[in-house]
Amino acid sequence: MKTVRIVYWQENDGMWLGHLEAYPDYMTQGETLDDLKENLRDMLKTLKDIPLVRTHEDMAV
């Protein structure tokens, strides 16, 4: 199973917001943390198919 790092937080209104660490320009939300994670999974599938999407990652030097 592949893993990806995510960044998320809960807003004052109770909504969960977050993004994939490798794609910080693309955010999503969910009513629960599980909803947010499912939306992030769907977003990852979509982003892999779009050309010219900016990403970042760690590189060993």
QUIVEN-V751299 format. One record per residue. N is the residue number from 0. RES is the residue in one small letter. PSI is psi in whole degrees, 0 to 359 (* if undefined). Layout:
# QUIVEN-V751299
n=N res=RES psi=PSI
n=N res=RES psi=PSI
This chain:
# QUIVEN-V751299
n=0 res=m psi=130
n=1 res=k psi=144
n=2 res=t psi=151
n=3 res=v psi=152
n=4 res=r psi=139
n=5 res=i psi=155
n=6 res=v psi=128
n=7 res=y psi=161
n=8 res=w psi=162
n=9 res=q psi=129
n=10 res=e psi=168
n=11 res=n psi=332
n=12 res=d psi=2
n=13 res=g psi=348
n=14 res=m psi=148
n=15 res=w psi=131
n=16 res=l psi=151
n=17 res=g psi=175
n=18 res=h psi=163
n=19 res=l psi=133
n=20 res=e psi=324
n=21 res=a psi=346
n=22 res=y psi=67
n=23 res=p psi=346
n=24 res=d psi=350
n=25 res=y psi=112
n=26 res=m psi=159
n=27 res=t psi=178
n=28 res=q psi=169
n=29 res=g psi=156
n=30 res=e psi=332
n=31 res=t psi=167
n=32 res=l psi=321
n=33 res=d psi=320
n=34 res=d psi=315
n=35 res=l psi=314
n=36 res=k psi=322
n=37 res=e psi=319
n=38 res=n psi=323
n=39 res=l psi=322
n=40 res=r psi=314
n=41 res=d psi=319
n=42 res=m psi=320
n=43 res=l psi=318
n=44 res=k psi=318
n=45 res=t psi=315
n=46 res=l psi=330
n=47 res=k psi=338
n=48 res=d psi=357
n=49 res=i psi=124
n=50 res=p psi=155
n=51 res=l psi=25
n=52 res=v psi=125
n=53 res=r psi=139
n=54 res=t psi=167
n=55 res=h psi=156
n=56 res=e psi=165
n=57 res=d psi=146
n=58 res=m psi=129
n=59 res=a psi=140
n=60 res=v psi=*
